[in-house]
Amino acid sequence: QGSNYLSDGLKGGSTMTETTGGRSSFSWRVIFCTFLMTLLLVAFRVRRAEVTTLPSKCVFNLFLARHCDKNPPWAKEPTKMELCTEQGYLRGEHMAAEFGPEGQYPMPNRLYARRLKRGVYTSRDLFLLWPLAQRLRLLVNTTFDEGGALGLVQSLESEREAQCLSGRSEETVLVAWDHCSLPALAQALGCDEETCLDCWDDGNFEKLLWLRFTAVPKSKQKLSWNLTTRAVSEHFAPPQGFMGYRECLGNPAESSNYGFACKPLQAWKSLPNDLTGLH
């Protein structure tokens, strides 16, 4: 009990003065205030760190490519379903150089292709992407099937937002898809330039659409993105003339079925109407 009380030192008695209660109350108030101030300081520093880790500028590169080369069903030697011509397989190898280290275009962080149908274990999309996927050690995302083009768009938009707000300054995505749907994909992502409105010729495996989104994040709020679009080349095997739009006519994957019609090419006017759908 000596530690709980202090003597006043008077003879003839042991008058004691209780001090523990007052000191204890004061000590706990000091401890509580110190703890609260520490929490506030930590929260402020965390919040400040979140703001300062946002990049000064965010870039989201999106490349839309057609799958590997094939001969159409009406050709003299049509290519079997889900396979490519020899040139098509070589195009995939070429893409591994174009998008690989020291390549012509930014290296992708993500690869997308259409989901395989039940009982099918390969696809033209994958033949285009596999060499690059192996070189960069990336998995190909096949979440979305052929009819899921607009679902893919929503996923890409969410990914674009998340990568910027997480502190990544640049990301690149490469999508291999059916050419009948590519104009719809581009338009759904906000591109209203001529190159996104044009239909994709059946004989063109060379073209790439490069959609480059940029934003300047100021807070962890929804970002405002600026878009520039370029039609670029894979630099492999340019098309030999125009073939029309026969593969897409009546095809469920055709852009207008997603609410985004494409414009017939001027060059198609010299082709028979049954190849272009022009009237």
C-alpha positions as CSV (number, residue, x, y, z in Angstrom):
1,Q,0.0,0.0,0.0
2,G,3.0,2.3,0.4
3,S,3.0,2.8,-3.3
4,N,-0.6,4.0,-3.3
5,Y,-0.2,6.6,-0.5
6,L,2.2,9.2,0.6
7,S,2.8,10.2,4.3
8,D,2.7,13.9,5.2
9,G,5.6,13.3,7.6
10,L,3.8,14.6,10.8
11,K,4.7,13.0,14.2
12,G,2.0,11.3,16.2
13,G,0.1,10.1,13.3
14,S,0.2,8.8,9.9
15,T,-2.1,11.1,8.1
16,M,-2.1,9.9,4.5
17,T,-3.1,11.8,1.3
18,E,-4.5,9.7,-1.6
19,T,-3.0,10.8,-4.9
20,T,-3.4,7.8,-7.2
21,G,-6.9,8.6,-8.5
22,G,-6.0,12.1,-9.7
23,R,-2.7,11.1,-11.3
24,S,-4.2,8.0,-13.0
25,S,-7.0,10.1,-14.5
26,F,-4.6,12.7,-15.8
27,S,-2.3,10.0,-17.2
28,W,-5.1,8.2,-19.1
29,R,-6.2,11.5,-20.6
30,V,-2.7,12.2,-21.8
31,I,-2.4,8.7,-23.2
32,F,-5.7,8.9,-25.0
33,C,-5.0,12.3,-26.5
34,T,-1.6,11.1,-27.7
35,F,-3.1,8.0,-29.2
36,L,-5.8,10.0,-31.0
37,M,-3.3,12.5,-32.4
38,T,-1.2,9.6,-33.6
39,L,-4.1,8.0,-35.5
40,L,-5.0,11.4,-37.1
41,L,-1.4,11.9,-38.1
42,V,-1.2,8.4,-39.6
43,A,-4.5,8.8,-41.5
44,F,-3.3,12.2,-42.9
45,R,0.0,10.7,-44.0
46,V,-1.8,7.7,-45.6
47,R,-4.2,10.0,-47.4
48,R,-1.4,12.3,-48.5
49,A,0.5,9.2,-49.8
50,E,-2.5,8.1,-51.8
51,V,-2.8,11.5,-53.5
52,T,0.9,11.8,-54.2
53,T,1.1,8.3,-55.7
54,L,-1.3,9.1,-58.5
55,P,0.7,9.5,-61.7
56,S,0.9,13.0,-63.3
57,K,-0.5,11.4,-66.4
58,C,-2.2,8.1,-67.2
59,V,-2.0,6.4,-70.6
60,F,-4.1,3.4,-71.7
61,N,-3.2,2.0,-75.1
62,L,-5.7,-0.3,-76.7
63,F,-4.9,-2.2,-79.9
64,L,-7.7,-3.9,-81.8
65,A,-6.5,-6.6,-84.2
66,R,-8.1,-9.1,-86.5
67,H,-7.2,-12.8,-85.9
68,C,-4.7,-14.7,-88.1
69,D,-5.1,-15.0,-91.9
70,K,-7.4,-17.5,-93.5
71,N,-9.0,-18.3,-96.8
72,P,-12.8,-17.6,-96.8
73,P,-15.3,-20.5,-97.1
74,W,-16.0,-19.7,-100.8
75,A,-12.3,-19.8,-101.8
76,K,-10.9,-22.6,-103.9
77,E,-9.0,-23.9,-100.9
78,P,-10.9,-22.7,-97.8
79,T,-9.1,-22.8,-94.5
80,K,-10.5,-25.3,-92.0
81,M,-12.4,-23.8,-89.1
82,E,-10.3,-22.3,-86.3
83,L,-7.1,-22.8,-88.3
84,C,-4.9,-20.4,-90.2
85,T,-3.1,-20.3,-93.4
86,E,0.7,-20.6,-93.3
87,Q,0.9,-16.8,-93.6
88,G,-1.5,-16.6,-90.7
89,Y,0.7,-18.7,-88.4
90,L,3.7,-16.6,-89.4
91,R,1.8,-13.4,-88.7
92,G,1.5,-14.6,-85.1
93,E,5.2,-15.0,-84.9
94,H,5.6,-11.6,-86.4
95,M,3.3,-10.0,-83.8
96,A,5.6,-11.3,-81.1
97,A,8.3,-9.1,-82.5
98,E,6.1,-6.1,-83.2
99,F,4.8,-6.0,-79.6
100,G,7.8,-7.6,-77.9
101,P,10.8,-5.8,-76.3
102,E,12.2,-3.2,-78.7
103,G,9.3,-3.8,-81.0
104,Q,7.3,-1.2,-83.1
105,Y,4.5,-0.8,-80.5
106,P,4.2,-0.7,-76.7
107,M,4.5,-4.1,-75.0
108,P,1.0,-5.3,-73.8
109,N,0.2,-6.0,-70.2
110,R,-3.0,-7.8,-71.1
111,L,-4.1,-9.9,-74.0
112,Y,-7.7,-10.7,-74.9
113,A,-9.3,-13.2,-77.3
114,R,-12.8,-14.7,-77.8
115,R,-13.8,-17.5,-75.5
116,L,-13.5,-21.0,-77.1
117,K,-16.7,-22.8,-77.9
118,R,-17.4,-26.1,-76.1
119,G,-15.4,-28.9,-77.6
120,V,-13.0,-26.5,-79.4
121,Y,-9.5,-26.1,-78.1
122,T,-7.9,-23.5,-80.3
123,S,-8.8,-20.5,-82.3
124,R,-7.6,-18.0,-84.8
125,D,-7.5,-15.3,-82.2
126,L,-5.2,-17.5,-80.1
127,F,-2.9,-18.4,-83.0
128,L,-2.3,-14.7,-83.5
129,L,-1.5,-14.1,-79.8
130,W,0.2,-17.3,-78.5
131,P,3.8,-16.4,-79.7
132,L,3.5,-13.0,-78.1
133,A,1.9,-14.5,-74.9
134,Q,4.8,-17.0,-74.6
135,R,7.4,-14.3,-75.2
136,L,6.0,-11.9,-72.6
137,R,4.8,-14.8,-70.3
138,L,1.2,-13.5,-70.3
139,L,-2.1,-15.4,-70.1
140,V,-4.7,-14.7,-72.7
141,N,-8.0,-13.6,-71.2
142,T,-10.8,-15.5,-72.9
143,T,-13.6,-14.5,-70.5
144,F,-15.9,-13.1,-73.3
145,D,-17.4,-15.0,-76.1
146,E,-18.1,-13.7,-79.6
147,G,-21.4,-12.2,-78.5
148,G,-19.8,-10.6,-75.5
149,A,-18.2,-7.7,-77.3
150,L,-19.9,-5.0,-75.2
151,G,-19.1,-6.9,-72.0
152,L,-15.4,-6.7,-73.1
153,V,-15.8,-2.9,-73.6
154,Q,-17.1,-2.5,-70.0
155,S,-14.3,-4.6,-68.7
156,L,-11.7,-2.6,-70.6
157,E,-13.2,0.7,-69.3
158,S,-13.1,-0.5,-65.7
159,E,-9.5,-1.8,-66.2
160,R,-8.5,1.6,-67.6
161,E,-9.8,3.4,-64.6
162,A,-8.4,1.0,-62.0
163,Q,-4.8,1.0,-63.5
164,C,-4.6,4.7,-63.3
165,L,-6.0,5.1,-59.8
166,S,-3.7,2.4,-58.5
167,G,-0.7,4.4,-59.5
168,R,0.2,2.9,-62.9
169,S,1.0,5.5,-65.4
170,E,0.7,3.4,-68.5
171,E,-0.9,0.1,-69.6
172,T,-1.3,-1.5,-73.0
173,V,-3.9,-4.1,-74.1
174,L,-4.0,-6.1,-77.3
175,V,-7.3,-7.6,-78.4
176,A,-7.6,-10.2,-81.2
177,W,-11.2,-10.5,-82.4
178,D,-13.5,-11.1,-85.4
179,H,-13.2,-8.2,-87.9
180,C,-17.0,-8.0,-88.3
181,S,-17.2,-6.8,-84.6
182,L,-14.1,-4.6,-84.5
183,P,-15.9,-1.3,-85.6
184,A,-18.5,-1.9,-82.9
185,L,-15.7,-2.4,-80.3
186,A,-14.0,0.8,-81.3
187,Q,-17.2,2.9,-81.4
188,A,-18.5,1.5,-78.1
189,L,-15.2,2.7,-76.6
190,G,-15.9,6.2,-77.7
191,C,-14.2,6.5,-81.1
192,D,-16.2,8.5,-83.6
193,E,-13.4,9.1,-86.1
194,E,-13.6,7.8,-89.7
195,T,-11.3,5.0,-89.2
196,C,-13.5,3.5,-86.5
197,L,-16.7,4.1,-88.5
198,D,-15.4,2.3,-91.6
199,C,-16.3,-1.4,-92.1
200,W,-13.4,-3.8,-92.1
201,D,-12.6,-5.5,-95.4
202,D,-12.7,-9.3,-95.6
203,G,-9.3,-9.4,-97.1
204,N,-7.5,-7.1,-94.6
205,F,-5.6,-8.9,-91.8
206,E,-3.0,-6.2,-91.7
207,K,-4.8,-3.2,-90.1
208,L,-4.6,-2.4,-86.4
209,L,-6.7,0.2,-84.6
210,W,-4.7,2.0,-81.9
211,L,-6.9,3.8,-79.4
212,R,-4.8,5.9,-77.0
213,F,-6.6,7.2,-73.9
214,T,-5.0,9.8,-71.7
215,A,-6.1,11.3,-68.4
216,V,-4.6,13.7,-65.8
217,P,-5.8,12.4,-62.4
218,K,-6.3,15.0,-59.7
219,S,-8.1,12.9,-57.1
220,K,-9.4,9.4,-56.7
221,Q,-12.6,10.3,-58.5
222,K,-13.9,9.2,-61.9
223,L,-11.4,10.3,-64.5
224,S,-12.0,12.2,-67.7
225,W,-10.2,10.5,-70.7
226,N,-9.1,12.0,-74.0
227,L,-9.0,9.7,-76.9
228,T,-6.8,9.7,-80.1
229,T,-7.1,7.0,-82.6
230,R,-4.8,5.8,-85.4
231,A,-5.1,3.1,-88.0
232,V,-1.7,1.5,-88.1
233,S,-0.1,-1.6,-89.8
234,E,1.2,-4.9,-88.5
235,H,4.0,-4.5,-91.1
236,F,3.7,-8.0,-92.3
237,A,1.6,-8.8,-95.4
238,P,-0.5,-6.0,-96.8
239,P,-3.8,-7.0,-98.4
240,Q,-3.8,-7.5,-102.2
241,G,-6.9,-5.4,-103.1
242,F,-10.3,-5.4,-101.6
243,M,-12.6,-8.4,-101.1
244,G,-15.8,-6.7,-99.7
245,Y,-17.9,-7.6,-96.7
246,R,-19.4,-10.9,-97.6
247,E,-18.2,-12.7,-94.4
248,C,-20.0,-10.2,-92.2
249,L,-23.3,-10.0,-94.1
250,G,-25.9,-11.8,-92.0
251,N,-23.2,-12.7,-89.4
252,P,-24.4,-12.3,-85.7
253,A,-21.1,-10.8,-84.9
254,E,-21.5,-7.9,-87.4
255,S,-21.2,-4.5,-85.8
256,S,-24.8,-3.3,-86.4
257,N,-26.0,-6.1,-84.2
258,Y,-24.4,-4.3,-81.2
259,G,-26.0,-1.0,-82.2
260,F,-22.9,0.3,-84.0
261,A,-23.2,0.2,-87.8
262,C,-20.1,0.6,-89.9
263,K,-19.8,2.6,-93.2
264,P,-19.1,0.7,-96.5
265,L,-15.7,1.5,-98.0
266,Q,-15.5,3.7,-101.0
267,A,-13.4,1.1,-102.7
268,W,-16.2,-1.4,-102.6
269,K,-18.2,0.5,-105.2
270,S,-16.3,-1.3,-107.9
271,L,-17.2,-4.7,-106.4
272,P,-20.4,-6.7,-107.0
273,N,-23.2,-5.9,-104.6
274,D,-23.3,-9.5,-103.2
275,L,-19.8,-9.0,-101.9
276,T,-20.5,-5.7,-100.1
277,G,-24.1,-5.5,-99.2
278,L,-24.4,-2.2,-101.1
279,H,-27.6,-1.5,-103.0
